[in-house]
Amino acid sequence: MPKKERRVIDSSYRSILSITIPMLLTMLSTNLMFMVDRFMLAGYSISAMNASAISGNFVYIFTYMLIGIASSAEIYVGQYNGAGQYDRLAVPVWQMFYMSLLSVFFLIPLGYFSDYVHTLPSYCLEEGIAYQRPLLYFGFLPSTIAAISAFFIGQGRSKIVTAVVLFGTLLNILLDYLLIYGCGHIIPRMGCFGAAFATIITELVQIVILLTVFFSKNNRITYDTWENRKFNGEIFSKCLKVGAPISAGHVVAFISWHIVQVVVSHVSAEQATIYNIGLNIYVFFLFVGEGLNRSIAAITANMIGQKDLKSIMETYKFFIFISLVMSGIVSIPLIVFPDMILNHITLWKNELAYLYDELKYMLYFVVGDSTLETTMLVIWGVLTAGGDTKYPAIVSQLFYWTLVLVPTFIFNELNKLTGVTIYEFTMVWLIICLVLFRRRFLSLKWYNRIV
């Protein structure tokens, strides 16, 4: 058996960037796929875009619940790698793979009864169900991808995941075009169902590629990726213990976002459109925060395994700097060229011309909110690496419900709710969370070795 070589992850810029850049590209590609999905459907019909946004959020309540649990494998892979326990790296990956497969017993009945389980307004009901049902049937695929990806991300080998995601994005864009709009007499126009079908095919292809690399000869010999396939109740329970707060945070977050989205959608189709356009842009530009979050979590987990607090602090400062620079770069087009942005992302610009003033005002809040959340996600990544997953999940959602959800209902009752108002509430929420997260980071309560 060949000698097992250790990949050293330290606080040097080269080491950090070798992990962070691929992770940023991964999240950019993922969020681009999300945004392209929505705006291609906008070209099909505005009701289709709104339907996919509302139904998509409902589906994400369950898929991100599973992703939150499956992603906990990254923490254990990272700490095992930092501690040099290479023969254990595949164990948490397998356990979360099994968890994803077991979820079908819940997701399939949920998808089957989609006609009764929805919060869609009447003007987009049919398209929404067509989008929601197939994504629920195959809702185990995203968490399966997260489980397998954890094996590579936890080691800092994120380039593999990046390559797979980039390929998946290109494939999804092609399939979206063919299945949403159709192709002559060969492929009929499928609208929202076509977008969902394109996503499912893309996810299946990504899983096949990741499994092929996971079971490569080198990985089987070096990391026992096949030998560690047995169910391990202890590791399964540990992953659930760490992942449950992350998962609960995702569930509560998407429930609250879904409630807000539903409330706005019932104000008027125009306000729903303003809010959903802002949400699409907001989610897309969060690739910076999500990428930095995953990167610093993987790097910090390795450093915790090495018991190197000094390097963690140096890495944290560098990541805060990156977050501010990157947020500034991606925000420039939204601030300087709002008209150009809106003209390019709205295929139906003439139809929405009378909303442009509100849309431009909304973009300024999207810039502020995405910058604040990017910084918050960096700190959240450090806390997660130490297994401190309950605090950020509870604080985040407690204040979201208090500062965003409750005011949304109040303004709705007063007939003052608009799509822009919610982004104003969101900014207050993010400022409070950022202050509390930083205090938690400085307390060092997250610094523990959980492997």
Wavefront OBJ file of the C-alpha trace (Angstrom):
o trace
v 0.000 0.000 0.000
v 1.445 3.397 -0.945
v 2.422 5.830 1.752
v -0.365 8.162 2.720
v 0.702 11.734 2.104
v -0.712 14.533 4.171
v -1.917 17.719 2.563
v -0.823 20.552 4.855
v -3.391 23.349 5.177
v -1.981 26.457 6.848
v -2.622 30.201 7.046
v -0.400 31.107 4.096
v -2.095 33.067 1.314
v -1.193 30.366 -1.190
v -2.793 27.619 0.880
v -5.920 29.654 1.587
v -6.407 30.819 -2.006
v -5.828 27.319 -3.404
v -8.951 26.257 -1.521
v -10.968 29.479 -1.579
v -10.809 30.330 -5.291
v -12.199 26.946 -6.427
v -14.868 27.178 -3.723
v -15.885 30.660 -4.878
v -16.118 29.381 -8.452
v -18.218 26.471 -7.220
v -20.722 28.706 -5.462
v -20.699 31.207 -8.351
v -21.587 28.402 -10.718
v -24.279 27.035 -8.401
v -25.916 30.429 -7.886
v -25.623 31.251 -11.578
v -27.536 28.054 -12.338
v -30.218 29.169 -9.874
v -30.508 32.643 -11.428
v -30.472 31.406 -15.035
v -33.281 29.005 -14.128
v -35.451 31.850 -12.875
v -34.774 34.307 -15.682
v -35.178 31.713 -18.425
v -38.588 31.010 -16.923
v -39.198 34.769 -16.901
v -38.729 34.668 -20.665
v -41.371 31.927 -20.776
v -43.812 33.918 -18.615
v -43.717 36.157 -15.546
v -46.115 33.830 -13.723
v -43.716 30.935 -14.388
v -40.850 32.857 -12.764
v -42.964 33.719 -9.726
v -44.239 30.137 -9.532
v -40.709 28.697 -9.590
v -39.534 31.195 -6.975
v -42.361 30.409 -4.544
v -42.396 26.642 -5.172
v -38.603 26.569 -5.207
v -38.455 28.065 -1.735
v -40.939 25.475 -0.519
v -38.837 22.640 -1.964
v -35.663 24.133 -0.476
v -37.158 23.865 3.004
v -36.699 20.111 2.714
v -33.689 19.787 0.415
v -31.613 22.242 2.448
v -32.684 20.473 5.627
v -30.984 17.376 4.212
v -28.025 19.346 2.832
v -27.472 20.899 6.275
v -27.136 17.442 7.811
v -25.084 15.960 4.951
v -22.650 18.904 4.970
v -21.660 18.056 8.556
v -19.451 15.376 7.016
v -17.132 18.206 5.886
v -16.337 19.041 9.515
v -15.316 15.482 10.357
v -13.411 14.967 7.117
v -11.505 18.208 7.761
v -10.638 17.389 11.349
v -9.671 13.790 10.532
v -7.467 15.105 7.724
v -5.850 17.675 10.014
v -5.190 14.967 12.606
v -3.740 12.610 9.979
v -6.467 9.947 10.406
v -6.782 9.271 6.681
v -8.414 5.861 6.975
v -11.472 7.537 8.578
v -12.120 10.231 5.986
v -14.701 8.205 4.033
v -16.674 7.052 7.095
v -18.783 10.225 7.642
v -19.288 10.513 3.877
v -20.923 7.089 3.714
v -23.131 7.799 6.722
v -24.509 10.959 5.153
v -24.977 9.124 1.856
v -27.214 6.652 3.675
v -29.096 9.502 5.334
v -29.835 11.005 1.918
v -31.161 7.713 0.553
v -33.441 7.211 3.557
v -35.045 10.601 2.946
v -36.949 9.256 -0.100
v -39.471 7.644 2.263
v -40.492 11.158 3.288
v -39.943 13.130 0.067
v -41.894 10.915 -2.337
v -45.186 11.073 -0.378
v -44.670 14.822 0.048
v -44.259 15.216 -3.707
v -47.258 13.023 -4.441
v -49.531 15.223 -2.326
v -48.161 18.476 -3.782
v -51.632 19.443 -4.969
v -52.599 19.842 -1.318
v -49.260 20.969 0.114
v -48.557 24.418 -1.331
v -49.003 28.126 -0.670
v -49.210 29.296 -4.276
v -51.528 32.115 -5.354
v -54.047 31.156 -8.037
v -52.272 33.049 -10.843
v -49.275 30.678 -10.775
v -50.722 27.512 -9.231
v -50.466 25.172 -12.217
v -46.854 26.067 -13.085
v -45.864 25.968 -9.416
v -47.098 22.401 -8.889
v -45.398 21.292 -12.126
v -42.117 22.654 -10.741
v -42.535 21.525 -7.138
v -43.599 17.890 -7.540
v -40.624 16.424 -9.497
v -38.084 18.346 -7.392
v -39.577 16.803 -4.249
v -39.543 13.300 -5.761
v -35.806 13.686 -6.361
v -35.091 15.897 -3.355
v -32.460 13.469 -2.069
v -30.078 14.286 -4.922
v -28.733 17.653 -3.614
v -27.850 16.158 -0.201
v -26.206 13.176 -1.914
v -24.016 15.623 -3.832
v -23.231 17.440 -0.557
v -22.259 14.180 1.164
v -19.853 13.061 -1.575
v -18.463 16.583 -2.024
v -17.640 16.687 1.704
v -14.916 14.107 1.094
v -13.076 16.507 -1.216
v -13.929 19.847 0.410
v -12.893 18.659 3.884
v -9.421 17.877 2.521
v -9.127 21.156 0.667
v -9.470 19.362 -2.692
v -12.277 21.647 -3.791
v -11.072 21.890 -7.416
v -12.715 18.543 -8.156
v -16.063 19.764 -6.864
v -15.635 23.017 -8.774
v -15.045 21.213 -12.070
v -18.135 19.058 -11.554
v -20.325 22.035 -10.631
v -19.090 24.130 -13.577
v -19.869 21.277 -15.952
v -23.259 20.877 -14.294
v -24.024 24.569 -14.733
v -23.307 24.487 -18.458
v -25.349 21.310 -18.842
v -28.235 22.808 -16.871
v -28.293 25.984 -18.982
v -28.429 23.912 -22.171
v -31.146 21.631 -20.809
v -33.098 24.621 -19.451
v -33.208 26.192 -22.896
v -34.262 22.965 -24.593
v -36.827 21.852 -22.027
v -38.367 25.202 -21.042
v -38.790 26.615 -24.567
v -38.795 23.335 -26.486
v -37.045 22.487 -29.729
v -39.321 22.495 -32.769
v -41.345 19.290 -33.066
v -38.722 17.236 -31.237
v -39.055 18.619 -27.691
v -42.286 20.305 -26.555
v -42.343 23.516 -24.473
v -42.443 22.396 -20.844
v -42.093 25.626 -18.850
v -41.619 25.027 -15.123
v -41.702 21.239 -15.474
v -38.882 21.475 -18.030
v -36.787 23.570 -15.626
v -37.292 21.016 -12.843
v -36.490 18.116 -15.202
v -33.285 19.876 -16.322
v -32.198 20.284 -12.692
v -32.789 16.595 -11.909
v -30.804 15.383 -14.932
v -27.933 17.736 -14.043
v -27.811 16.513 -10.435
v -27.762 12.863 -11.505
v -24.852 13.505 -13.877
v -22.924 15.335 -11.128
v -23.404 12.419 -8.730
v -22.110 9.915 -11.297
v -18.967 12.001 -11.885
v -18.284 12.553 -8.167
v -18.754 8.848 -7.370
v -16.384 7.905 -10.185
v -13.644 10.046 -8.619
v -14.553 8.960 -5.073
v -14.082 5.297 -6.060
v -10.936 5.878 -8.115
v -8.098 3.444 -7.477
v -5.997 6.049 -5.643
v -8.841 7.017 -3.301
v -9.766 3.382 -2.625
v -6.172 2.595 -1.624
v -5.307 5.797 0.209
v -8.604 6.526 1.969
v -10.422 3.171 1.972
v -13.395 4.740 0.244
v -14.962 1.364 -0.538
v -13.924 -0.521 2.619
v -15.550 2.135 4.833
v -18.991 1.638 3.276
v -20.435 -0.110 6.357
v -23.020 1.698 8.426
v -21.408 3.251 11.522
v -24.000 4.181 14.119
v -21.582 6.239 16.198
v -20.417 8.463 13.351
v -23.943 8.646 11.935
v -25.157 9.963 15.301
v -22.258 12.428 15.595
v -22.967 13.832 12.140
v -26.628 14.219 13.045
v -25.689 15.944 16.298
v -23.508 18.501 14.521
v -25.656 18.750 11.397
v -29.060 18.957 13.115
v -28.662 22.609 14.206
v -27.411 23.519 10.726
v -30.343 21.653 9.226
v -32.840 23.200 11.648
v -31.429 26.613 10.801
v -31.939 25.944 7.090
v -35.482 24.685 7.656
v -36.553 27.613 9.826
v -34.816 30.049 7.463
v -36.564 28.739 4.374
v -39.908 28.538 6.169
v -39.578 32.171 7.215
v -38.381 33.249 3.742
v -41.217 31.263 2.198
v -43.786 32.923 4.459
v -42.454 36.363 3.531
v -42.512 35.446 -0.145
v -46.077 34.157 0.072
v -47.258 37.299 1.894
v -45.684 39.532 -0.781
v -47.092 37.388 -3.590
v -50.587 38.003 -2.248
v -50.060 41.782 -2.075
v -49.896 41.957 -5.865
v -48.182 40.295 -8.819
v -46.127 43.493 -9.313
v -44.734 43.514 -5.756
v -44.052 39.791 -5.980
v -42.095 40.423 -9.179
v -40.035 43.210 -7.568
v -39.246 41.051 -4.559
v -38.378 37.968 -6.642
v -36.098 39.877 -9.015
v -34.261 41.246 -5.977
v -34.128 37.788 -4.421
v -32.675 36.250 -7.578
v -29.911 38.883 -7.712
v -29.339 38.681 -3.939
v -28.981 34.902 -3.961
v -26.700 35.036 -6.983
v -24.276 37.523 -5.412
v -24.211 35.519 -2.192
v -21.855 33.131 -3.975
v -19.097 35.187 -2.324
v -20.418 34.629 1.196
v -21.314 30.989 0.631
v -17.970 30.240 -0.997
v -16.015 31.920 1.811
v -18.179 30.188 4.401
v -17.440 26.710 3.024
v -13.742 27.517 2.522
v -13.027 28.917 5.964
v -15.003 26.083 7.577
v -12.858 23.470 5.808
v -9.600 25.300 6.544
v -10.471 25.999 10.188
v -11.558 22.383 10.752
v -8.118 21.215 9.597
v -6.427 23.766 11.881
v -8.530 22.655 14.840
v -7.338 19.116 14.123
v -3.779 20.525 14.214
v -4.572 22.567 17.390
v -3.325 25.763 15.728
v -5.384 28.695 17.098
v -2.873 31.317 15.919
v -3.261 30.250 12.291
v -7.032 30.279 12.655
v -6.946 33.920 13.783
v -4.684 34.917 10.888
v -6.937 33.076 8.441
v -10.041 34.780 9.864
v -8.567 38.273 9.335
v -7.608 37.434 5.758
v -11.089 36.114 5.017
v -12.745 39.263 6.375
v -10.518 41.288 4.042
v -11.444 39.052 1.088
v -15.153 39.342 1.923
v -15.072 43.146 1.856
v -13.034 43.334 -1.355
v -15.147 40.754 -3.180
v -18.411 42.319 -2.011
v -17.210 45.673 -3.301
v -16.303 44.223 -6.686
v -19.610 42.414 -7.269
v -21.592 45.435 -6.023
v -20.124 47.941 -8.503
v -22.360 46.941 -11.463
v -25.506 47.144 -9.320
v -24.660 50.642 -8.055
v -23.090 52.199 -11.169
v -25.078 50.502 -13.956
v -28.532 49.650 -12.542
v -30.323 50.362 -15.832
v -28.001 48.107 -17.782
v -28.392 45.320 -15.205
v -32.167 45.521 -15.232
v -32.310 45.643 -19.019
v -30.203 42.496 -19.328
v -31.902 40.427 -16.640
v -35.452 41.236 -17.639
v -36.375 39.666 -20.943
v -39.717 41.449 -20.646
v -38.326 44.968 -19.894
v -41.099 46.817 -21.724
v -43.690 45.080 -19.600
v -41.945 46.145 -16.386
v -40.786 49.638 -17.378
v -43.167 51.301 -14.908
v -41.492 49.389 -12.029
v -37.919 50.463 -12.829
v -37.707 53.178 -10.155
v -38.676 50.719 -7.437
v -36.381 48.068 -8.879
v -33.367 50.430 -8.871
v -34.072 51.477 -5.275
v -34.309 47.797 -4.345
v -30.857 47.146 -5.877
v -29.172 49.477 -3.357
v -30.540 47.439 -0.470
v -29.536 44.211 -2.201
v -25.953 45.544 -2.283
v -25.968 46.436 1.419
v -27.665 43.220 2.506
v -25.383 40.937 0.488
v -22.241 42.700 1.840
v -23.382 42.320 5.449
v -24.395 38.688 4.984
v -21.086 37.836 3.320
v -19.175 39.033 6.393
v -21.589 37.220 8.700
v -21.142 33.972 6.762
v -17.360 34.152 7.208
v -17.754 34.205 10.991
v -20.435 31.523 10.779
v -17.990 29.265 8.927
v -15.456 29.470 11.774
v -18.116 28.640 14.364
v -19.296 25.683 12.283
v -15.773 24.262 11.989
v -15.619 24.017 15.781
v -18.996 22.295 16.018
v -20.659 25.441 17.387
v -23.705 25.137 15.136
v -26.574 25.784 17.571
v -25.737 29.381 18.490
v -25.623 30.898 14.979
v -28.714 28.958 13.870
v -30.791 30.065 16.878
v -29.612 33.681 16.862
v -30.031 34.052 13.115
v -33.607 32.818 12.987
v -34.747 34.287 16.295
v -33.899 37.759 15.063
v -35.138 37.105 11.526
v -38.587 36.259 12.826
v -38.479 39.241 15.195
v -37.029 41.862 12.855
v -38.241 40.720 9.429
v -41.180 38.322 9.622
v -43.240 40.117 12.295
v -42.810 43.575 10.675
v -43.801 42.015 7.336
v -47.164 40.939 8.787
v -47.661 44.298 10.482
v -46.948 46.288 7.310
v -49.165 43.931 5.326
v -52.071 44.573 7.701
v -51.461 48.312 7.339
v -51.395 47.948 3.518
v -47.877 49.404 3.439
v -45.921 46.283 2.472
v -43.841 46.383 -0.725
v -41.166 44.165 -2.209
v -38.522 46.757 -1.270
v -39.660 47.069 2.367
v -38.528 43.537 3.156
v -34.966 44.305 2.069
v -34.999 47.267 4.477
v -36.041 44.957 7.324
v -33.349 42.476 6.254
v -30.590 45.061 6.649
v -31.496 45.674 10.303
v -31.545 41.918 10.930
v -28.099 41.408 9.389
v -26.488 44.225 11.413
v -27.738 42.727 14.696
v -26.619 39.200 13.737
v -23.193 40.406 12.636
v -22.559 42.075 16.010
v -23.645 38.968 17.947
v -21.698 36.546 15.744
v -18.509 38.543 16.197
v -18.949 38.501 19.975
v -19.360 34.724 19.850
v -16.219 34.368 17.734
v -14.137 36.451 20.161
v -15.381 34.352 23.108
v -13.608 31.246 21.631
v -16.473 29.019 22.809
v -16.399 27.391 19.395
v -12.774 26.279 19.715
v -12.950 22.591 20.538
v -11.692 19.424 18.947
v -14.694 17.226 18.212
v -13.144 14.299 16.319
l 1 2 3 4 5 6 7 8 9 10 11 12 13 14 15 16 17 18 19 20 21 22 23 24 25 26 27 28 29 30 31 32 33 34 35 36 37 38 39 40 41 42 43 44 45 46 47 48 49 50 51 52 53 54 55 56 57 58 59 60 61 62 63 64 65 66 67 68 69 70 71 72 73 74 75 76 77 78 79 80 81 82 83 84 85 86 87 88 89 90 91 92 93 94 95 96 97 98 99 100 101 102 103 104 105 106 107 108 109 110 111 112 113 114 115 116 117 118 119 120 121 122 123 124 125 126 127 128 129 130 131 132 133 134 135 136 137 138 139 140 141 142 143 144 145 146 147 148 149 150 151 152 153 154 155 156 157 158 159 160 161 162 163 164 165 166 167 168 169 170 171 172 173 174 175 176 177 178 179 180 181 182 183 184 185 186 187 188 189 190 191 192 193 194 195 196 197 198 199 200 201 202 203 204 205 206 207 208 209 210 211 212 213 214 215 216 217 218 219 220 221 222 223 224 225 226 227 228 229 230 231 232 233 234 235 236 237 238 239 240 241 242 243 244 245 246 247 248 249 250 251 252 253 254 255 256 257 258 259 260 261 262 263 264 265 266 267 268 269 270 271 272 273 274 275 276 277 278 279 280 281 282 283 284 285 286 287 288 289 290 291 292 293 294 295 296 297 298 299 300 301 302 303 304 305 306 307 308 309 310 311 312 313 314 315 316 317 318 319 320 321 322 323 324 325 326 327 328 329 330 331 332 333 334 335 336 337 338 339 340 341 342 343 344 345 346 347 348 349 350 351 352 353 354 355 356 357 358 359 360 361 362 363 364 365 366 367 368 369 370 371 372 373 374 375 376 377 378 379 380 381 382 383 384 385 386 387 388 389 390 391 392 393 394 395 396 397 398 399 400 401 402 403 404 405 406 407 408 409 410 411 412 413 414 415 416 417 418 419 420 421 422 423 424 425 426 427 428 429 430 431 432 433 434 435 436 437 438 439 440 441 442 443 444 445 446 447 448 449 450 451
